Amino acid sequence: MSRIRIAREGYPLIGGAAILTLFLVLFGWKIPAALALLLTAFIVSFFRDPERVGPSGPGLILSPADGRVIKVASIRDDRFLHGDATLVSIFMSPLNVHVNRIPMSGRVIDIRYNKGKYFRAFADKASLDNEQNAVLLEDAQGRRMCFVQIAGFLARRIVCYLQTGMAVERGRRYGMIMFGSRADIYLPPTARVRVRVGDRAYGAVTVIGEWP
């Protein structure tokens, strides 16, 4: 059986929950120990980081996150692409994998962090008002897109490993959001969207868009 890969951000929380469980077992507190064991199992599940092998075709834009597509809409984007765009929103429940992946190969043009509020991640206002970290990416053909990590009602920490100017590869891990959240993807009108509301998306596997 292959070993479960765990995101490094989870080690302190898993260790703390495991120590608490052991402490309760040693003192003979069966019900609290059982609850602590369930908590430990949940934390391990939350921080799981499976290996992914996605499609390799040229021009594909892959999902940055696991979850359910809750919005696909044509909008006017004045924050990132400065023009007409398609917004694809993916809701990540606490049961989903929360490690985020890079949607396309290219270079990081800009990273913008906004310390905001904590509305529920499926609410429309979460895209504008919640704590978030946006990455603007440009590929070798000069085509730009933006993907945004958005904290939800439970999420209290956004992790991003990228830096401005960094060259990145499609499908690679770039960060995570802890305990329920949302990912927004902004695509220019030239990109053809390949998902619909209600679809299940898997980071680095599901094709959410395609360049012509």
N, C-alpha and C positions, 0 to 999 in steps of 0.2 A: 504494500500500500504506500502511495506517495505521501510525503510529508506536506501538511498544510502550510502554505506560505502565509506569514502574518506581516502586515505593514509595521514598520519599526515604531511608529507612533503609538501602537497599541501595547507594547511591552510593559510600560509602567502600570497601566490600568489593569492588564491581565495579571501581572505579578501581585498588585495590591489586592485584587479580588480573590486570588488563589490563597494568599496569606490569611485573609479574613476567613475564608472557608476552613482552612486548616485550624485556625484558632478556635472557631466555633465547634469543630469536630472534637478537638482535644478536651473541651470543656463539657462535652456531652449535650450540647444544645442542638438537637436533631432538626427541628423545623427551621430555625434560623440558618443552620448549616446547609440545609437543602436549598433554601432560597439563595444563599450566597453562591452555592454551586451553580444554580441556574443563571445567576448574574454573570458568573465567570464564563459560562458557556456562551451567553449572549455576547459578551465583549469579544471573545475569540471569534465568533461568527461575524461580528461587525467589522473586525479588522482583517478578515481574510483577504488575501491578495492573490487570486488565481492567475496562473499564466494564461495568456490569450494569444491566439494566432488568428489574425483577421485576414480579409481579402487583400490581395496585393495589386489589384489593377490600378493603372494610372488615372489620376483625376478623381479618385474617390475621397470623400470626406467622412471620417468615421466618428461614431459617437464618443464623446469624452467621458460618458458616465453610464452606469447601469440605472435603469428605472423605467418609468412609464411616461410616454410622450403626452403632455397635458395641453400643449399649445403649438400650433403652427399657424402663423399669421403674417401677413404683409404689413409692414409698419414703416414709419419714417424714423430713421435712427440718426439722431443728432449728437450722440455721445461717442460712437466708435467708428462707424463707416461713413458717417456724414452724408447720408442719402437714403434712398429707398433700400429696404432690406427685408429679408424673411427671418422672423424670430421663431426658433424651435426651442421649447422649454421641456426639460425632463425632470420629473419629480422623483427623488431618491428617498425611499422609505428607510427606516432603521434596519430593515431586513435585507436591503440591497448591498452589494459590494460598493464601498465608498471611495476606493482608490480611483483617481481620475487619470485619463489618458489623452494624449495629444491627437487632435483630429486629422491633421495633415502635416506633411514635412514642410519646413520653411525656416524663417528667422523671426525671432520675437522682436517686434517693432516697439511695443510699449506694454507696460504692466501698470494697472491702476487699481489700487486698493482703496476701498471706501468703508470706513467704520460706520455702519448704519444700525438699523433696528433689527428686530427678530420677529417679523410677522410670519405666519404660517407659510411654508415654502410654496404651496400651490396657489396662493393668492396672487393676483396680477400685480399688486403694489409691491410685492417682494422683489420684482425685477429692478425697481427704482430705489426703494427705501431700505432694503435689508443690507446687512454687512455683506460685502462682496469683493471679489478679486477678479479683475478682467485682464485677459491676455489677448493682445492684438497681434496677429500672425500674418506674415506675407510669404508666399511661396516663390519659387525661382522665376515664375512667369509674371510676378508682380500682383497676383491676385490676393486680396486680403479677406480675412474673416476674423471674428472675435468669439471667444468662448469665455464664459463667466461662471465662477464658482460663487454660489449664493448660500449664505447661512440660513437655516430655517428656524422654526420655533424652538427646537431642541438643540440645534447646532450652536456651538460656542467657540469653534476654532476652525479656521481655514488654513491649510498648509499648501504652499506652492514652492516648488524647487527651482523654478525658472528665473532667469535674469534677462534684462533687456540686452539685445544683441546676440543672444545665444542661438545657435543653429540647433534645430530639433527634428526628430524623426517621428513620423506617424506611428501611433500605437504605443509609444513609450509612456511610462508612468511620469506624471509631473506633479502630483500632489493628492490631497484628499480633503474631504469635509467631514467633520465628526458629528454623528448622531442626527441624521435626518436633514435633508437639504435639497438643493435644486441646481441644475446646470442650464444656463441659457446659451444658445448658439446663434450668432448673428451672421447671416450669409447674404452676399450681394444678390441682386436679381438675376445675374448671369448663372448662378449655381442652381441646379435642379434639385429640389427637395425630394427625398426618397422615403420619407416616413409620414405617417398620419397620426392624428390624435387617437390615443388608445393603444398604439403599438408599444411593445416592450423593446427597450434598447439595451444593448450590452456594450460596455466600453471597449474600444479597439476592435469590435467585431461587427456591430450594426452599421450599415452604410446609411448616413442621414442625408447626404447630399452628393452631388457629382458636378464637376466642372465640365463645360461643353468641350 
